[in-house]
Amino acid sequence: MKSLYGESVCIIAPHPDDEVLGLGGSISKMVNNGIKVNLLVVSGHLPPLYPESSFETTKEECMKSAKVLGINNVEFAKIPATYIHNEPISKLNNIIQNFIFKHYPHSVFIPFPDRHIDHKLIFEACMVCTRPTGKFWPKLVLSYETLSETDWNAPYLEPFFIPEWFINIEDFIDNKLKALNCYKSQIKNNLSRSEEAVKALSRYRGSQNGYTYAEGFKLIRNLS
């Protein structure tokens, strides 16, 4: 697996729990194969929309989840959720670019531009920061889906997630669900982000590519 994804990967998550929903099983598998995983959480539950205590809760949940998955490094940019559009584009780009440059990853996983405005803006910034220019550019860039956001895009009228890159997580689905359950505040009474929904999507993605459970991705760039 190292020969494909490299010694180090970076994951750009708009919010805490996006990393688990999108590729929790793949993270666990990569760590199991000796790959260093670095996570940047760009936005969070912060004022003015949320109290500061909400951010502290989800940050603690994120760290617990990261420990389950074996993520080596977690960083928080602390931009208020749904207020990313108020930040200068150059600031957002610099946050993501500096994170990538610091870890010099072979592979970068970025969010799909879906229903959530934060996901769209961070996707755009990630596309700028992963351009194949200079010595720091990543060789593999993949976009992941997020339940209750990616699946709510309007087909044909908006970009629709149809994966062509699959990672077998048959041996890691239980760890993905364990990591998901660390986010008590996010999955409570949330049918679309429930353990059942996450497992069902993994089962469906697996069926598309001959696995019992899998995670699907859109291939953006492969310079390997």
Secondary structure, DSSP 8 states (H G I E B T S, - for coil): -HHHH-SEEEEEESSTTHHHHHHHHHHHHHHHTT-EEEEEEEEES-TTTS-HHHHHHHHHHHHHHHHHHT-SEEEEEEEETT-GGGS-HHHHHHHHHHHHHHH--SEEEEE---SSHHHHHHHHHHHHHT-S-STT--SEEEEE--TTTGGGS-BTTB------EEEE-TTTHHHHHHHHTT-HHHHTT-GGGSHHHHHHHHHHHHHTTT-SSEEEEEEEEE--
